[in-house]
Amino acid sequence: MTLRAAGWLLLGLLLCRPGWADIYAYTAPDGAVSLSNVPGDERYAVLVAGPQPADAAPPRARKPAPGPGRKARYDAVVEEASRTYGLDSALLHAVIAVESSYNPKAVSNKGAAGLMQLMPGTARRYGVADAFDPLQNVSGGAQYLRDLLDMFDSDVSLALAAFNAGENAVIRHGRRIPPYRETQRYVPKVLDHYRRYRAASGP
């Protein structure tokens, strides 16, 4: 069996393995082909890409926004906070929809609580004595979001990333959305709700 034939046989065996990784190939000056799933140096190039991980699969159909009944229940609270802190009410609604799905008693496994899922430190920072009280929670969350928008020059995406991961994380990563899986999913999800709520409210 020639070296080239042996190489292609090896490729076939690698592809038959469950969970096979990327296959790299290097062709020497004499025409000999070297195959590996662990490239030895920069001369190797990807010949066959391995299967994509589950989280790289095509996105599923987007989840519908919470029902209008739950949203309408907090319209007055959101409108008051949006006027007080100069925010678009649709943006506040979008954050609430993604953070808690309008459940004022929601608590995350990290300790974030209420409609806007305020962490205990953030709640104290903005004078929120009861994070489960919708009025206090939305007021504190709106203040925090306002400060983040000011901090990041009205860049909504960065403000949302900071709301999720903390402003220091955004600054530490060069004022960009941090490479955290949760944050990178969170920002477009909130923006999607934001666009839909703005469209629903009309011009």
ZAMARGU-4260 file (C-alpha; in steps of 0.2 Angstrom, whole numbers, plus 5000, padded with zeros to 4 digits):
<rodrens>
0) 5000/5000/5000 | 5007/5017/4995 | 5009/5031/5008 | 4995/5041/4999 | 4983/5026/5000
5) 4987/5023/5018 | 4984/5042/5022 | 4967/5041/5014 | 4963/5025/5023 | 4968/5034/5040
10) 4956/5048/5035 | 4942/5035/5033 | 4945/5027/5050 | 4945/5044/5058 | 4929/5049/5050
15) 4921/5033/5056 | 4925/5037/5075 | 4910/5045/5085 | 4914/5063/5089 | 4928/5065/5077
20) 4937/5081/5077 | 4944/5092/5063 | 4956/5082/5051 | 4971/5092/5046 | 4982/5087/5031
25) 5000/5092/5025 | 5007/5087/5008 | 5026/5085/5007 | 5036/5090/4992 | 5037/5072/4986
30) 5018/5071/4986 | 5016/5061/5003 | 5001/5066/5012 | 5001/5067/5031 | 4984/5067/5040
35) 4981/5071/5059 | 4968/5077/5071 | 4982/5086/5081 | 4992/5097/5068 | 5010/5096/5072
40) 5015/5113/5065 | 5008/5128/5054 | 5010/5118/5038 | 4995/5108/5042 | 4978/5115/5035
45) 4960/5109/5039 | 4955/5096/5027 | 4938/5090/5035 | 4930/5100/5049 | 4923/5090/5063
50) 4905/5091/5068 | 4899/5107/5076 | 4896/5108/5095 | 4878/5108/5100 | 4878/5126/5105
55) 4884/5131/5087 | 4868/5123/5079 | 4857/5135/5070 | 4846/5145/5082 | 4829/5139/5085
60) 4814/5149/5081 | 4814/5164/5093 | 4804/5163/5109 | 4788/5174/5109 | 4788/5189/5120
65) 4778/5187/5137 | 4759/5189/5135 | 4752/5206/5134 | 4743/5204/5150 | 4759/5202/5160
70) 4767/5216/5152 | 4752/5228/5154 | 4752/5224/5172 | 4768/5234/5174 | 4765/5247/5161
75) 4762/5261/5173 | 4778/5257/5184 | 4789/5256/5168 | 4782/5272/5161 | 4785/5281/5177
80) 4803/5275/5178 | 4806/5278/5160 | 4801/5297/5162 | 4811/5299/5178 | 4827/5292/5170
85) 4825/5297/5152 | 4824/5279/5145 | 4814/5272/5131 | 4800/5262/5140 | 4802/5249/5127
90) 4820/5246/5132 | 4815/5244/5150 | 4801/5232/5145 | 4813/5222/5135 | 4825/5220/5149
95) 4811/5214/5161 | 4805/5202/5148 | 4821/5193/5146 | 4827/5195/5164 | 4812/5189/5173
100) 4798/5186/5161 | 4788/5198/5172 | 4789/5188/5187 | 4792/5200/5202 | 4797/5186/5213
105) 4810/5178/5201 | 4827/5174/5209 | 4842/5168/5199 | 4854/5155/5205 | 4866/5169/5208
110) 4855/5179/5219 | 4848/5192/5207 | 4830/5196/5211 | 4814/5204/5205 | 4808/5210/5189
115) 4825/5217/5183 | 4835/5204/5192 | 4845/5215/5203 | 4860/5208/5212 | 4860/5212/5230
120) 4875/5224/5228 | 4866/5234/5214 | 4850/5235/5224 | 4860/5243/5239 | 4869/5254/5227
125) 4852/5261/5221 | 4843/5262/5237 | 4832/5247/5233 | 4826/5240/5250 | 4814/5227/5244
130) 4820/5219/5227 | 4803/5210/5226 | 4793/5227/5226 | 4790/5231/5207 | 4791/5249/5210
135) 4807/5249/5219 | 4815/5236/5208 | 4811/5244/5191 | 4816/5261/5198 | 4833/5254/5204
140) 4836/5244/5188 | 4831/5260/5177 | 4844/5270/5187 | 4857/5257/5184 | 4853/5256/5165
145) 4853/5275/5164 | 4871/5276/5172 | 4877/5262/5160 | 4871/5271/5145 | 4879/5287/5150
150) 4895/5277/5154 | 4896/5269/5137 | 4891/5284/5127 | 4873/5278/5124 | 4878/5262/5116
155) 4863/5251/5120 | 4872/5235/5116 | 4887/5239/5128 | 4875/5245/5142 | 4865/5229/5141
160) 4881/5219/5141 | 4886/5228/5157 | 4869/5226/5164 | 4871/5207/5162 | 4890/5205/5166
165) 4894/5221/5175 | 4902/5237/5169 | 4920/5231/5174 | 4919/5216/5163 | 4914/5227/5148
170) 4928/5239/5152 | 4941/5225/5155 | 4937/5218/5137 | 4941/5234/5128 | 4923/5242/5130
175) 4916/5227/5120 | 4903/5214/5123 | 4913/5201/5134 | 4916/5184/5127 | 4904/5176/5139
180) 4891/5164/5132 | 4877/5170/5143 | 4881/5188/5139 | 4883/5185/5120 | 4866/5177/5120
185) 4858/5190/5132 | 4862/5206/5122 | 4854/5200/5105 | 4839/5193/5115 | 4835/5209/5123
190) 4838/5219/5107 | 4825/5208/5098 | 4812/5211/5112 | 4816/5230/5111 | 4813/5230/5092
195) 4797/5221/5094 | 4790/5232/5108 | 4795/5248/5099 | 4787/5242/5083 | 4771/5237/5093
200) 4770/5254/5101 | 4770/5263/5084 | 4780/5278/5078
</rodrens>
